Amino acid sequence: MAGEGILDKRKKFVLTSQTFSALFLVVSLSAVFYALMHKIHDEGVAHPALLMLLPLPTILWLVLIIPLFMFMAYQADFKGLNPLIPTHYVLIATRCFRAMKDNNFKVSEKDL
């Protein structure tokens, strides 16, 4: 019975070149997000209506980052894909969001 629960089956996290690519994208997107939020905040002092734009970059940032974290978490399901290649990133994102949509945003390895 021991060793059969979901918490007992831990897979070793492997650092591959694709993982470093995904980490690079996460850091890059986060830096762009920070710069954009800082710019909106600075311009919001003179134009308070611009502050209504704050949720839009946040939503876009989350939509772009979620597939990268799923890519790093479930590397075995995305063998041969590199998130730096735009067509591969679109494939990763569509698989992730389709799996999330089909399972009420609860994704496991078998869903991808």
Biotite code that builds the C-alpha atoms (Angstrom):
import biotite.structure as struc

atoms = struc.array([
    struc.Atom([0.000, 0.000, 0.000], chain_id="A", res_id=1, res_name="MET", atom_name="CA", element="C"),
    struc.Atom([2.840, 2.374, 0.772], chain_id="A", res_id=2, res_name="ALA", atom_name="CA", element="C"),
    struc.Atom([4.328, 4.117, -2.220], chain_id="A", res_id=3, res_name="GLY", atom_name="CA", element="C"),
    struc.Atom([1.111, 4.079, -4.235], chain_id="A", res_id=4, res_name="GLU", atom_name="CA", element="C"),
    struc.Atom([-0.370, 7.419, -3.234], chain_id="A", res_id=5, res_name="GLY", atom_name="CA", element="C"),
    struc.Atom([-0.138, 10.491, -5.386], chain_id="A", res_id=6, res_name="ILE", atom_name="CA", element="C"),
    struc.Atom([2.245, 12.138, -2.941], chain_id="A", res_id=7, res_name="LEU", atom_name="CA", element="C"),
    struc.Atom([4.564, 9.131, -2.846], chain_id="A", res_id=8, res_name="ASP", atom_name="CA", element="C"),
    struc.Atom([5.265, 9.082, -6.585], chain_id="A", res_id=9, res_name="LYS", atom_name="CA", element="C"),
    struc.Atom([7.654, 11.966, -6.963], chain_id="A", res_id=10, res_name="ARG", atom_name="CA", element="C"),
    struc.Atom([9.460, 12.308, -10.224], chain_id="A", res_id=11, res_name="LYS", atom_name="CA", element="C"),
    struc.Atom([12.895, 13.803, -10.268], chain_id="A", res_id=12, res_name="LYS", atom_name="CA", element="C"),
    struc.Atom([12.992, 17.313, -11.714], chain_id="A", res_id=13, res_name="PHE", atom_name="CA", element="C"),
    struc.Atom([15.430, 17.322, -14.613], chain_id="A", res_id=14, res_name="VAL", atom_name="CA", element="C"),
    struc.Atom([17.189, 20.480, -15.745], chain_id="A", res_id=15, res_name="LEU", atom_name="CA", element="C"),
    struc.Atom([17.376, 20.306, -19.515], chain_id="A", res_id=16, res_name="THR", atom_name="CA", element="C"),
    struc.Atom([18.075, 22.970, -22.104], chain_id="A", res_id=17, res_name="SER", atom_name="CA", element="C"),
    struc.Atom([14.323, 23.231, -22.685], chain_id="A", res_id=18, res_name="GLN", atom_name="CA", element="C"),
    struc.Atom([13.825, 23.873, -18.959], chain_id="A", res_id=19, res_name="THR", atom_name="CA", element="C"),
    struc.Atom([16.403, 26.651, -19.037], chain_id="A", res_id=20, res_name="PHE", atom_name="CA", element="C"),
    struc.Atom([14.622, 28.078, -22.084], chain_id="A", res_id=21, res_name="SER", atom_name="CA", element="C"),
    struc.Atom([11.341, 28.075, -20.180], chain_id="A", res_id=22, res_name="ALA", atom_name="CA", element="C"),
    struc.Atom([12.995, 29.699, -17.152], chain_id="A", res_id=23, res_name="LEU", atom_name="CA", element="C"),
    struc.Atom([14.517, 32.329, -19.435], chain_id="A", res_id=24, res_name="PHE", atom_name="CA", element="C"),
    struc.Atom([11.082, 33.070, -20.875], chain_id="A", res_id=25, res_name="LEU", atom_name="CA", element="C"),
    struc.Atom([9.543, 33.314, -17.394], chain_id="A", res_id=26, res_name="VAL", atom_name="CA", element="C"),
    struc.Atom([12.205, 35.799, -16.290], chain_id="A", res_id=27, res_name="VAL", atom_name="CA", element="C"),
    struc.Atom([11.959, 37.778, -19.543], chain_id="A", res_id=28, res_name="SER", atom_name="CA", element="C"),
    struc.Atom([8.169, 37.970, -19.470], chain_id="A", res_id=29, res_name="LEU", atom_name="CA", element="C"),
    struc.Atom([8.261, 38.959, -15.810], chain_id="A", res_id=30, res_name="SER", atom_name="CA", element="C"),
    struc.Atom([10.753, 41.754, -16.549], chain_id="A", res_id=31, res_name="ALA", atom_name="CA", element="C"),
    struc.Atom([8.574, 43.067, -19.381], chain_id="A", res_id=32, res_name="VAL", atom_name="CA", element="C"),
    struc.Atom([5.520, 42.815, -17.113], chain_id="A", res_id=33, res_name="PHE", atom_name="CA", element="C"),
    struc.Atom([7.300, 44.768, -14.369], chain_id="A", res_id=34, res_name="TYR", atom_name="CA", element="C"),
    struc.Atom([8.431, 47.486, -16.800], chain_id="A", res_id=35, res_name="ALA", atom_name="CA", element="C"),
    struc.Atom([4.927, 47.799, -18.258], chain_id="A", res_id=36, res_name="LEU", atom_name="CA", element="C"),
    struc.Atom([3.288, 47.978, -14.840], chain_id="A", res_id=37, res_name="MET", atom_name="CA", element="C"),
    struc.Atom([5.835, 50.581, -13.727], chain_id="A", res_id=38, res_name="HIS", atom_name="CA", element="C"),
    struc.Atom([5.154, 52.659, -16.868], chain_id="A", res_id=39, res_name="LYS", atom_name="CA", element="C"),
    struc.Atom([1.379, 52.463, -16.365], chain_id="A", res_id=40, res_name="ILE", atom_name="CA", element="C"),
    struc.Atom([1.807, 53.431, -12.712], chain_id="A", res_id=41, res_name="HIS", atom_name="CA", element="C"),
    struc.Atom([4.007, 56.427, -13.570], chain_id="A", res_id=42, res_name="ASP", atom_name="CA", element="C"),
    struc.Atom([1.646, 57.626, -16.291], chain_id="A", res_id=43, res_name="GLU", atom_name="CA", element="C"),
    struc.Atom([-1.300, 57.043, -13.968], chain_id="A", res_id=44, res_name="GLY", atom_name="CA", element="C"),
    struc.Atom([-0.202, 59.991, -11.848], chain_id="A", res_id=45, res_name="VAL", atom_name="CA", element="C"),
    struc.Atom([-0.921, 62.395, -14.718], chain_id="A", res_id=46, res_name="ALA", atom_name="CA", element="C"),
    struc.Atom([-3.732, 60.370, -16.301], chain_id="A", res_id=47, res_name="HIS", atom_name="CA", element="C"),
    struc.Atom([-5.695, 58.453, -13.627], chain_id="A", res_id=48, res_name="PRO", atom_name="CA", element="C"),
    struc.Atom([-7.855, 56.722, -16.247], chain_id="A", res_id=49, res_name="ALA", atom_name="CA", element="C"),
    struc.Atom([-4.794, 54.692, -17.319], chain_id="A", res_id=50, res_name="LEU", atom_name="CA", element="C"),
    struc.Atom([-4.904, 52.869, -13.997], chain_id="A", res_id=51, res_name="LEU", atom_name="CA", element="C"),
    struc.Atom([-7.883, 50.938, -15.363], chain_id="A", res_id=52, res_name="MET", atom_name="CA", element="C"),
    struc.Atom([-5.404, 49.202, -17.697], chain_id="A", res_id=53, res_name="LEU", atom_name="CA", element="C"),
    struc.Atom([-3.571, 47.501, -14.811], chain_id="A", res_id=54, res_name="LEU", atom_name="CA", element="C"),
    struc.Atom([-5.578, 44.226, -14.950], chain_id="A", res_id=55, res_name="PRO", atom_name="CA", element="C"),
    struc.Atom([-4.959, 43.697, -18.685], chain_id="A", res_id=56, res_name="LEU", atom_name="CA", element="C"),
    struc.Atom([-1.165, 43.180, -18.514], chain_id="A", res_id=57, res_name="PRO", atom_name="CA", element="C"),
    struc.Atom([-1.637, 41.004, -15.436], chain_id="A", res_id=58, res_name="THR", atom_name="CA", element="C"),
    struc.Atom([-4.076, 38.723, -17.249], chain_id="A", res_id=59, res_name="ILE", atom_name="CA", element="C"),
    struc.Atom([-1.820, 38.577, -20.310], chain_id="A", res_id=60, res_name="LEU", atom_name="CA", element="C"),
    struc.Atom([1.221, 37.799, -18.132], chain_id="A", res_id=61, res_name="TRP", atom_name="CA", element="C"),
    struc.Atom([-0.608, 34.926, -16.424], chain_id="A", res_id=62, res_name="LEU", atom_name="CA", element="C"),
    struc.Atom([-1.833, 33.529, -19.751], chain_id="A", res_id=63, res_name="VAL", atom_name="CA", element="C"),
    struc.Atom([1.737, 33.538, -21.071], chain_id="A", res_id=64, res_name="LEU", atom_name="CA", element="C"),
    struc.Atom([3.369, 32.139, -17.900], chain_id="A", res_id=65, res_name="ILE", atom_name="CA", element="C"),
    struc.Atom([1.009, 29.275, -16.994], chain_id="A", res_id=66, res_name="ILE", atom_name="CA", element="C"),
    struc.Atom([1.996, 27.076, -19.986], chain_id="A", res_id=67, res_name="PRO", atom_name="CA", element="C"),
    struc.Atom([5.668, 27.545, -19.138], chain_id="A", res_id=68, res_name="LEU", atom_name="CA", element="C"),
    struc.Atom([5.207, 26.327, -15.578], chain_id="A", res_id=69, res_name="PHE", atom_name="CA", element="C"),
    struc.Atom([3.171, 23.366, -16.824], chain_id="A", res_id=70, res_name="MET", atom_name="CA", element="C"),
    struc.Atom([5.910, 22.663, -19.361], chain_id="A", res_id=71, res_name="PHE", atom_name="CA", element="C"),
    struc.Atom([8.495, 22.552, -16.577], chain_id="A", res_id=72, res_name="MET", atom_name="CA", element="C"),
    struc.Atom([6.278, 20.448, -14.306], chain_id="A", res_id=73, res_name="ALA", atom_name="CA", element="C"),
    struc.Atom([5.347, 17.825, -16.923], chain_id="A", res_id=74, res_name="TYR", atom_name="CA", element="C"),
    struc.Atom([8.485, 17.625, -19.056], chain_id="A", res_id=75, res_name="GLN", atom_name="CA", element="C"),
    struc.Atom([7.888, 14.055, -20.162], chain_id="A", res_id=76, res_name="ALA", atom_name="CA", element="C"),
    struc.Atom([4.708, 15.085, -21.986], chain_id="A", res_id=77, res_name="ASP", atom_name="CA", element="C"),
    struc.Atom([6.485, 17.755, -24.011], chain_id="A", res_id=78, res_name="PHE", atom_name="CA", element="C"),
    struc.Atom([9.569, 15.913, -25.252], chain_id="A", res_id=79, res_name="LYS", atom_name="CA", element="C"),
    struc.Atom([11.045, 17.425, -28.369], chain_id="A", res_id=80, res_name="GLY", atom_name="CA", element="C"),
    struc.Atom([9.399, 20.804, -27.794], chain_id="A", res_id=81, res_name="LEU", atom_name="CA", element="C"),
    struc.Atom([11.299, 23.983, -27.011], chain_id="A", res_id=82, res_name="ASN", atom_name="CA", element="C"),
    struc.Atom([9.294, 26.960, -25.694], chain_id="A", res_id=83, res_name="PRO", atom_name="CA", element="C"),
    struc.Atom([11.673, 29.435, -27.369], chain_id="A", res_id=84, res_name="LEU", atom_name="CA", element="C"),
    struc.Atom([10.395, 28.332, -30.776], chain_id="A", res_id=85, res_name="ILE", atom_name="CA", element="C"),
    struc.Atom([7.089, 30.183, -31.325], chain_id="A", res_id=86, res_name="PRO", atom_name="CA", element="C"),
    struc.Atom([5.294, 27.278, -33.006], chain_id="A", res_id=87, res_name="THR", atom_name="CA", element="C"),
    struc.Atom([6.331, 24.951, -30.180], chain_id="A", res_id=88, res_name="HIS", atom_name="CA", element="C"),
    struc.Atom([5.186, 27.506, -27.587], chain_id="A", res_id=89, res_name="TYR", atom_name="CA", element="C"),
    struc.Atom([1.776, 27.723, -29.263], chain_id="A", res_id=90, res_name="VAL", atom_name="CA", element="C"),
    struc.Atom([1.545, 23.917, -29.242], chain_id="A", res_id=91, res_name="LEU", atom_name="CA", element="C"),
    struc.Atom([2.488, 23.799, -25.533], chain_id="A", res_id=92, res_name="ILE", atom_name="CA", element="C"),
    struc.Atom([-0.032, 26.529, -24.687], chain_id="A", res_id=93, res_name="ALA", atom_name="CA", element="C"),
    struc.Atom([-2.893, 24.934, -26.623], chain_id="A", res_id=94, res_name="THR", atom_name="CA", element="C"),
    struc.Atom([-2.281, 21.537, -25.017], chain_id="A", res_id=95, res_name="ARG", atom_name="CA", element="C"),
    struc.Atom([-2.116, 23.104, -21.545], chain_id="A", res_id=96, res_name="CYS", atom_name="CA", element="C"),
    struc.Atom([-5.215, 25.248, -21.883], chain_id="A", res_id=97, res_name="PHE", atom_name="CA", element="C"),
    struc.Atom([-7.190, 22.445, -23.560], chain_id="A", res_id=98, res_name="ARG", atom_name="CA", element="C"),
    struc.Atom([-6.319, 20.111, -20.673], chain_id="A", res_id=99, res_name="ALA", atom_name="CA", element="C"),
    struc.Atom([-7.252, 22.804, -18.159], chain_id="A", res_id=100, res_name="MET", atom_name="CA", element="C"),
    struc.Atom([-10.557, 23.528, -19.899], chain_id="A", res_id=101, res_name="LYS", atom_name="CA", element="C"),
    struc.Atom([-11.519, 19.862, -20.106], chain_id="A", res_id=102, res_name="ASP", atom_name="CA", element="C"),
    struc.Atom([-10.806, 19.196, -16.412], chain_id="A", res_id=103, res_name="ASN", atom_name="CA", element="C"),
    struc.Atom([-12.076, 22.308, -14.618], chain_id="A", res_id=104, res_name="ASN", atom_name="CA", element="C"),
    struc.Atom([-8.541, 23.721, -14.340], chain_id="A", res_id=105, res_name="PHE", atom_name="CA", element="C"),
    struc.Atom([-7.244, 20.624, -12.513], chain_id="A", res_id=106, res_name="LYS", atom_name="CA", element="C"),
    struc.Atom([-4.517, 19.168, -14.685], chain_id="A", res_id=107, res_name="VAL", atom_name="CA", element="C"),
    struc.Atom([-2.626, 15.963, -14.083], chain_id="A", res_id=108, res_name="SER", atom_name="CA", element="C"),
    struc.Atom([0.030, 14.238, -16.138], chain_id="A", res_id=109, res_name="GLU", atom_name="CA", element="C"),
    struc.Atom([-2.426, 11.935, -17.890], chain_id="A", res_id=110, res_name="LYS", atom_name="CA", element="C"),
    struc.Atom([-4.490, 14.891, -19.165], chain_id="A", res_id=111, res_name="ASP", atom_name="CA", element="C"),
    struc.Atom([-1.725, 16.352, -21.296], chain_id="A", res_id=112, res_name="LEU", atom_name="CA", element="C"),
])
